[in-house]
Structures are given as C-alpha cells and as structure tokens.
Amino acid sequence: MTLIPARNLKNRKARCRKEMVDDGGKKNKQGMVENLKDEVDWLEDEVDWLEDEVDWLEDEVDWLEDEVDWLEDEVDWLEDGVDWLEDEVDWLEDEVDWLEDEVDWLEDEVDWLEDEVK
C-alpha cells in the first residue's frame, strides 16, 4: 500500500460529496454512509500498513544496533592486537639493545685479549 497525498484525499472527499447527491438533488445518505465506510476501511488498511512499516523499521534499528555492537567489539579486539604488537616491538627493541651491548662487551673482550697476547 502507498500513502495518498493530501490533494488526493481532497479529491476523494469531493467525489464522496458528489456521489451523495442523487438525480433529484437530494442527499443520498446511504451512499454517503457506504462511501464513509469505504474511507474508514481504506484508512484502517493504511494504519495497518504503517504499523507494519514501523515494526520493520524497529527491526532494522535493532539489527543495526547489533551490528554497531559487533563492530565496537571488533575495534576493541583490534586495539588489543595493536597494543600486543607494540609490546612485542618494545621487547624486540630491548633485545636488540641487549645484543648490541653484548657485541660491544665481546669486542672489548677481544681487544683486551689481543692486548694480553702482545
């Protein structure tokens, strides 16, 4: 179902009024009642359709909120991974520093031994 713009509702009202008058110019109350019942039925159908649309949109909002929660969890997991990698880099840099110190110490030992041999 689709919504009918207000101008179409005005046209429908005018048509209803026109149909209420019979050939003799008298108001046809039965026709008016039937037209109004039809209008009520149509409006009730529109309300049902709109309620279904609201339900669907609420489901979409729920789904999107779940997606946001999942993405936030993913971001947290990735940030934890970045923190872990940064810690690993720090540890490796410390290891490199330690190895460079060891190399320096060994070079000093070699120099000392060479001096001892002379």
LOMIGU-677630 format. One record per residue: residue in three letters; residue number from 1; x, y, z of N, C-alpha, C in turn. Coordinates in steps of 0.1 Angstrom, whole numbers. Layout:
! LOMIGU-677630
- ALA  NUM  X  Y  Z  X  Y  Z  X  Y  Z
...
! end
This chain:
! LOMIGU-677630
- MET  1  8  -12  0  0  0  0  9  12  0
- THR  2  4  23  -6  11  35  -6  2  46  0
- LEU  3  9  56  5  2  68  11  -4  76  -1
- ILE  4  -15  82  2  -22  90  -8  -19  105  -4
- PRO  5  -14  113  -13  -12  127  -9  -24  134  -5
- ALA  6  -23  145  3  -35  152  8  -44  157  -3
- ARG  7  -38  161  -15  -47  166  -26  -56  154  -31
- ASN  8  -51  142  -30  -59  131  -35  -70  128  -25
- LEU  9  -68  131  -12  -78  129  -2  -89  139  -4
- LYS  10  -85  152  -7  -95  162  -10  -103  158  -22
- ASN  11  -97  152  -32  -105  148  -44  -114  137  -40
- ARG  12  -110  128  -31  -119  117  -27  -131  122  -19
- LYS  13  -128  133  -11  -139  139  -3  -149  145  -13
- ALA  14  -144  152  -23  -153  159  -33  -161  148  -40
- ARG  15  -154  137  -44  -162  127  -51  -172  121  -42
- CYS  16  -169  119  -29  -179  114  -20  -191  123  -19
- ARG  17  -189  136  -18  -200  146  -17  -208  145  -30
- LYS  18  -201  144  -41  -208  144  -54  -217  131  -55
- GLU  19  -212  120  -50  -219  108  -51  -231  108  -41
- MET  20  -230  117  -31  -241  117  -21  -254  123  -27
- VAL  21  -253  130  -38  -265  136  -43  -270  128  -55
- ASP  22  -283  124  -54  -289  116  -64  -294  125  -75
- ASP  23  -300  119  -85  -305  126  -97  -315  138  -93
- GLY  24  -322  136  -82  -332  146  -79  -326  157  -70
- GLY  25  -313  157  -68  -307  167  -60  -308  165  -45
- LYS  26  -314  154  -41  -314  151  -27  -302  143  -22
- LYS  27  -298  145  -10  -287  138  -5  -290  123  -4
- ASN  28  -281  115  -8  -282  101  -8  -274  96  5
- LYS  29  -281  95  16  -275  92  29  -269  78  29
- GLN  30  -275  69  23  -270  55  22  -257  55  15
- GLY  31  -256  62  3  -244  63  -4  -233  70  3
- MET  32  -237  80  11  -227  87  19  -221  78  30
- VAL  33  -230  70  36  -225  61  47  -216  51  41
- GLU  34  -220  45  29  -211  35  23  -198  41  19
- ASN  35  -198  53  14  -185  59  10  -177  62  22
- LEU  36  -183  66  33  -175  68  45  -170  55  51
- LYS  37  -178  45  50  -173  31  55  -161  27  46
- ASP  38  -162  29  33  -150  26  24  -138  34  28
- GLU  39  -140  47  31  -129  55  35  -123  50  48
- VAL  40  -131  47  58  -127  41  71  -119  28  68
- ASP  41  -124  19  60  -117  7  57  -103  10  51
- TRP  42  -103  20  41  -90  23  35  -81  29  45
- LEU  43  -85  38  54  -77  44  64  -72  33  74
- GLU  44  -80  24  77  -76  13  86  -65  4  80
- ASP  45  -66  2  67  -56  -5  59  -43  3  59
- GLU  46  -44  16  57  -32  24  57  -25  24  71
- VAL  47  -33  24  82  -28  23  95  -21  10  97
- ASP  48  -27  -1  93  -21  -14  94  -7  -14  87
- TRP  49  -7  -9  75  5  -8  67  16  0  74
- LEU  50  12  11  79  21  20  86  27  13  99
- GLU  51  18  5  106  23  -2  117  33  -13  113
- ASP  52  30  -20  102  39  -29  97  53  -23  94
- GLU  53  52  -11  88  64  -4  84  72  0  97
- VAL  54  65  4  107  71  8  119  78  -4  125
- ASP  55  71  -16  125  77  -28  131  90  -32  123
- TRP  56  89  -31  110  100  -34  101  112  -25  104
- LEU  57  109  -12  106  120  -2  109  126  -4  122
- GLU  58  117  -8  132  123  -11  145  132  -23  145
- ASP  59  128  -33  137  137  -45  135  150  -41  128
- GLU  60  149  -32  119  161  -27  112  170  -20  122
- VAL  61  164  -11  131  172  -4  141  179  -14  150
- ASP  62  171  -24  154  177  -35  163  189  -41  157
- TRP  63  187  -45  144  198  -52  136  210  -42  135
- LEU  64  208  -30  132  219  -20  131  226  -18  144
- GLU  65  218  -18  155  225  -16  168  233  -29  171
- ASP  66  228  -41  168  237  -53  169  249  -52  161
- GLU  67  248  -47  149  260  -45  140  270  -35  146
- VAL  68  265  -24  152  274  -15  158  281  -21  170
- ASP  69  273  -29  178  280  -36  190  291  -45  185
- TRP  70  288  -53  174  298  -62  169  310  -54  164
- LEU  71  308  -44  157  319  -36  152  327  -30  163
- GLU  72  320  -25  174  328  -20  185  336  -31  192
- ASP  73  331  -43  192  339  -54  198  351  -57  189
- GLU  74  349  -56  176  360  -58  166  370  -48  168
- VAL  75  366  -35  170  376  -24  172  384  -27  185
- ASP  76  377  -31  195  384  -34  208  394  -45  206
- TRP  77  390  -55  199  399  -67  196  411  -62  188
- LEU  78  409  -54  178  420  -49  170  429  -40  178
- GLU  79  423  -31  187  431  -23  195  440  -31  205
- ASP  80  434  -42  210  442  -51  219  453  -57  211
- GLY  81  450  -61  198  461  -66  190  472  -56  187
- VAL  82  468  -44  185  478  -33  183  487  -31  195
- ASP  83  480  -31  207  488  -30  220  497  -41  221
- TRP  84  493  -53  218  502  -65  219  514  -64  210
- LEU  85  511  -60  197  522  -58  188  532  -47  192
- GLU  86  526  -36  198  535  -26  203  544  -31  214
- ASP  87  538  -39  223  546  -45  234  557  -54  228
- GLU  88  553  -62  217  563  -71  211  574  -63  205
- VAL  89  571  -52  198  581  -43  192  590  -37  203
- ASP  90  585  -33  214  593  -28  225  602  -39  230
- TRP  91  597  -51  232  605  -62  237  616  -65  227
- LEU  92  613  -65  214  624  -68  204  634  -57  204
- GLU  93  630  -44  205  640  -33  206  649  -35  218
- ASP  94  643  -39  229  651  -42  241  661  -53  239
- GLU  95  657  -64  232  665  -75  228  677  -70  219
- VAL  96  673  -61  209  684  -56  200  694  -48  208
- ASP  97  689  -40  218  698  -32  226  707  -41  234
- TRP  98  701  -51  240  709  -61  248  720  -68  239
- LEU  99  716  -72  227  725  -78  218  736  -69  214
- GLU  100  733  -56  212  743  -46  208  753  -45  220
- ASP  101  747  -44  232  756  -43  244  765  -56  245
- GLU  102  760  -67  242  768  -80  242  779  -79  232
- VAL  103  776  -74  220  786  -73  209  797  -63  214
- ASP  104  793  -52  220  803  -42  225  811  -49  235
- TRP  105  805  -56  244  813  -63  255  823  -73  249
- LEU  106  818  -81  239  827  -91  233  838  -84  225
- GLU  107  835  -73  219  846  -65  212  856  -60  222
- ASP  108  851  -56  234  860  -51  244  869  -63  249
- GLU  109  863  -75  250  870  -87  255  881  -90  245
- VAL  110  877  -90  232  887  -93  221  898  -83  222
- ASP  111  895  -70  223  906  -60  225  915  -63  237
- TRP  112  909  -67  248  917  -70  260  925  -82  258
- LEU  113  920  -92  252  927  -104  249  939  -102  239
- GLU  114  936  -94  229  947  -90  220  958  -83  227
- ASP  115  954  -74  236  964  -66  244  972  -76  253
- GLU  116  965  -86  259  972  -96  267  982  -104  260
- VAL  117  978  -107  247  987  -116  239  999  -108  235
- LYS  118  999  -95  233  1010  -87  229  1020  -86  240
! end
